[in-house]
Amino acid sequence: MKFIKSFLAMLKADLISTMRNPSSIVFGLLFPLIFIVVFGFIGQGGQTYTIAVKEGSDTDNPIYEALEEIDYIKLDTEMSNEEVEEKLKAGRISAQMNIVERANENQMPSYLVDLRLSGAEPEGSQVVLSTIQGIVSPMNLQIAGVTEPPITVETENVEGRQYKQIDFILPGQLGFALMSTGIFGTAFLFVSLRATLVLKRFAATPVKKSSILTGLAGSKLMFAIMQAVVIIGVGYFFLEFTLVNGWVTFVEMLLLSMLGLIIFLGMGLIVSSIAKDENSVPPLANIITLPQFLLAGTFFPIEVFPEWLQPVSKILPLTYLNNALRAVSFEGAGFSEIASDVGILLLMTVVVYAAAIKLFKWKE
């Protein structure tokens, strides 16, 4: 009974302290929310490619009309020649187009599509070229009276769930928020309690040390659950974040968040044990958090990194937390299907806490 009372007292005191700390709210909630809102809205906009239409170009023809119907193509008829040259060289537009109607002895419609592509924007240029070729080729066959071309391509669309940018970004930001709370929050808390001799006084009371530590850990766990609920809720209700199996997926993400926080709490204990004072906490914590922030697939898949860098990503716990969160939220994977990610996280947890127990101290 005493253990429970002590546990609840520590939990309540630290949770109130955390909620009143502006840096906890800013780094734990505000920053991740800003990231997911910005990336979420960017992802919803979709990519467009601009074609500058040369002055005097024929715009009353089926090619131009077909281009006008395509969502990802923007036709700009207002650009001056000087602007076109400048933007083509800078890659700010994909191409300039001039359509000229040609005289034809057979009185058949005939056009020359003159394209100038931007070498500074090769991806957009190829999209524009492929799009126009896709429009022109069927028209040529139709005008030539070819109803059964000798070579045809058959395509089949395999129906699937649309993978939006928010589906990649939000799990990464959730992992980042948990890591910040676990490492920075714990490290600053224990260094402060040790510097003010509060930990030493706690150790001298009849209160069990385990109830003090579990109470503080429980507080961080509750705050992390609140973080996860707010971040997932904003993503789901306002940015169309995918929760494949609804509430079941939501609960699975909360359980993974708790597992992630536990390992980050251990890292925070290690940092607090090494740091001599509050000023030395940020550099030490950044040694652990920055590589994970940049290399654990928070913003980009680790497959885009050079091959020599990818092994570094695979020794970072946030990589496996991000992988598991994405697999659960978008693919609907169950815990049996992410057993390897969870297993590695559990193994890392054992290693981290073994080091934390070895290094942790109640007084200077």
Solvent accessible surface area in square Angstrom, and as a share of the most:
residue,aa,sasa,rsa
1,M,168,0.75
2,K,173,0.73
3,F,82,0.34
4,I,92,0.47
5,K,131,0.56
6,S,21,0.13
7,F,53,0.22
8,L,96,0.48
9,A,60,0.46
10,M,23,0.10
11,L,24,0.12
12,K,132,0.56
13,A,59,0.46
14,D,8,0.04
15,L,29,0.15
16,I,68,0.35
17,S,63,0.41
18,T,13,0.07
19,M,89,0.40
20,R,193,0.71
21,N,66,0.34
22,P,98,0.62
23,S,54,0.35
24,S,26,0.17
25,I,56,0.28
26,V,48,0.27
27,F,104,0.43
28,G,3,0.03
29,L,30,0.15
30,L,86,0.43
31,F,78,0.32
32,P,0,0.00
33,L,35,0.17
34,I,87,0.44
35,F,63,0.26
36,I,0,0.00
37,V,53,0.31
38,V,73,0.42
39,F,51,0.21
40,G,2,0.01
41,F,119,0.49
42,I,106,0.54
43,G,29,0.28
44,Q,85,0.38
45,G,61,0.59
46,G,57,0.55
47,Q,121,0.54
48,T,75,0.43
49,Y,24,0.09
50,T,27,0.16
51,I,0,0.00
52,A,1,0.01
53,V,9,0.05
54,K,87,0.37
55,E,156,0.70
56,G,80,0.77
57,S,15,0.10
58,D,35,0.18
59,T,61,0.35
60,D,117,0.61
61,N,3,0.02
62,P,63,0.40
63,I,10,0.05
64,Y,14,0.05
65,E,87,0.39
66,A,31,0.24
67,L,0,0.00
68,E,102,0.46
69,E,142,0.64
70,I,39,0.20
71,D,136,0.70
72,Y,87,0.33
73,I,14,0.07
74,K,116,0.49
75,L,35,0.18
76,D,32,0.16
77,T,76,0.44
78,E,154,0.69
79,M,28,0.12
80,S,49,0.32
81,N,85,0.43
82,E,130,0.58
83,E,75,0.33
84,V,4,0.02
85,E,63,0.28
86,E,104,0.47
87,K,44,0.18
88,L,13,0.07
89,K,157,0.66
90,A,60,0.46
91,G,15,0.14
92,R,150,0.55
93,I,6,0.03
94,S,2,0.01
95,A,0,0.00
96,Q,9,0.04
97,M,0,0.00
98,N,29,0.15
99,I,1,0.01
100,V,64,0.37
101,E,109,0.49
102,R,123,0.45
103,A,111,0.86
104,N,55,0.28
105,E,177,0.79
106,N,116,0.59
107,Q,170,0.76
108,M,77,0.34
109,P,72,0.45
110,S,20,0.13
111,Y,47,0.18
112,L,83,0.41
113,V,36,0.21
114,D,66,0.34
115,L,40,0.20
116,R,103,0.38
117,L,67,0.33
118,S,2,0.01
119,G,73,0.70
120,A,58,0.45
121,E,46,0.21
122,P,88,0.55
123,E,122,0.55
124,G,0,0.00
125,S,3,0.02
126,Q,103,0.46
127,V,41,0.24
128,V,0,0.00
129,L,52,0.26
130,S,67,0.43
131,T,16,0.09
132,I,7,0.04
133,Q,100,0.44
134,G,47,0.45
135,I,24,0.12
136,V,38,0.22
137,S,59,0.38
138,P,75,0.47
139,M,44,0.20
140,N,86,0.44
141,L,70,0.35
142,Q,145,0.64
143,I,65,0.33
144,A,76,0.59
145,G,56,0.54
146,V,59,0.34
147,T,123,0.72
148,E,151,0.68
149,P,39,0.25
150,P,134,0.84
151,I,146,0.74
152,T,92,0.54
153,V,128,0.74
154,E,163,0.73
155,T,123,0.71
156,E,148,0.66
157,N,137,0.70
158,V,133,0.76
159,E,160,0.72
160,G,69,0.66
161,R,126,0.46
162,Q,139,0.62
163,Y,108,0.41
164,K,45,0.19
165,Q,72,0.32
166,I,4,0.02
167,D,1,0.00
168,F,30,0.12
169,I,3,0.02
170,L,0,0.00
171,P,0,0.00
172,G,0,0.00
173,Q,0,0.00
174,L,0,0.00
175,G,0,0.00
176,F,25,0.11
177,A,0,0.00
178,L,0,0.00
179,M,1,0.00
180,S,11,0.07
181,T,11,0.07
182,G,0,0.00
183,I,0,0.00
184,F,53,0.22
185,G,26,0.25
186,T,4,0.03
187,A,0,0.00
188,F,74,0.31
189,L,31,0.15
190,F,8,0.03
191,V,4,0.02
192,S,39,0.25
193,L,28,0.14
194,R,3,0.01
195,A,65,0.51
196,T,76,0.44
197,L,84,0.42
198,V,43,0.25
199,L,0,0.00
200,K,98,0.41
201,R,148,0.54
202,F,51,0.21
203,A,37,0.29
204,A,91,0.71
205,T,56,0.33
206,P,137,0.86
207,V,52,0.30
208,K,132,0.56
209,K,93,0.39
210,S,57,0.37
211,S,0,0.00
212,I,0,0.00
213,L,55,0.28
214,T,57,0.33
215,G,0,0.00
216,L,7,0.03
217,A,40,0.31
218,G,12,0.11
219,S,0,0.00
220,K,11,0.04
221,L,41,0.20
222,M,86,0.38
223,F,3,0.01
224,A,1,0.01
225,I,53,0.27
226,M,73,0.33
227,Q,0,0.00
228,A,0,0.00
229,V,64,0.37
230,V,58,0.34
231,I,0,0.00
232,I,1,0.00
233,G,20,0.19
234,V,35,0.20
235,G,0,0.00
236,Y,96,0.36
237,F,153,0.64
238,F,150,0.62
239,L,1,0.01
240,E,108,0.49
241,F,4,0.02
242,T,21,0.12
243,L,22,0.11
244,V,43,0.25
245,N,74,0.38
246,G,29,0.28
247,W,199,0.70
248,V,91,0.52
249,T,0,0.00
250,F,30,0.13
251,V,73,0.42
252,E,25,0.11
253,M,0,0.00
254,L,27,0.14
255,L,87,0.43
256,L,1,0.00
257,S,1,0.01
258,M,58,0.26
259,L,27,0.14
260,G,0,0.00
261,L,0,0.00
262,I,67,0.34
263,I,1,0.01
264,F,0,0.00
265,L,11,0.05
266,G,0,0.00
267,M,22,0.10
268,G,0,0.00
269,L,28,0.14
270,I,28,0.14
271,V,3,0.02
272,S,0,0.00
273,S,7,0.05
274,I,92,0.47
275,A,4,0.03
276,K,172,0.73
277,D,67,0.35
278,E,80,0.36
279,N,130,0.66
280,S,32,0.20
281,V,0,0.00
282,P,48,0.30
283,P,76,0.48
284,L,49,0.25
285,A,0,0.00
286,N,56,0.28
287,I,119,0.60
288,I,47,0.24
289,T,8,0.05
290,L,90,0.45
291,P,47,0.30
292,Q,2,0.01
293,F,39,0.16
294,L,107,0.53
295,L,29,0.14
296,A,1,0.01
297,G,3,0.03
298,T,0,0.00
299,F,40,0.17
300,F,117,0.49
301,P,57,0.36
302,I,20,0.10
303,E,126,0.56
304,V,96,0.55
305,F,31,0.13
306,P,65,0.41
307,E,149,0.67
308,W,188,0.66
309,L,33,0.17
310,Q,33,0.15
311,P,78,0.49
312,V,57,0.32
313,S,0,0.00
314,K,107,0.45
315,I,120,0.61
316,L,20,0.10
317,P,7,0.04
318,L,0,0.00
319,T,3,0.02
320,Y,26,0.10
321,L,0,0.00
322,N,0,0.00
323,N,61,0.31
324,A,0,0.00
325,L,0,0.00
326,R,28,0.10
327,A,17,0.13
328,V,0,0.00
329,S,0,0.00
330,F,28,0.12
331,E,122,0.55
332,G,22,0.22
333,A,9,0.07
334,G,21,0.21
335,F,77,0.32
336,S,98,0.63
337,E,126,0.57
338,I,3,0.02
339,A,57,0.44
340,S,79,0.51
341,D,23,0.12
342,V,24,0.14
343,G,35,0.34
344,I,60,0.30
345,L,1,0.00
346,L,92,0.46
347,L,120,0.60
348,M,37,0.17
349,T,19,0.11
350,V,100,0.58
351,V,96,0.55
352,V,17,0.10
353,Y,57,0.22
354,A,60,0.47
355,A,37,0.29
356,A,2,0.02
357,I,136,0.69
358,K,169,0.72
359,L,79,0.39
360,F,39,0.16
361,K,80,0.34
362,W,43,0.15
363,K,117,0.49
364,E,130,0.58
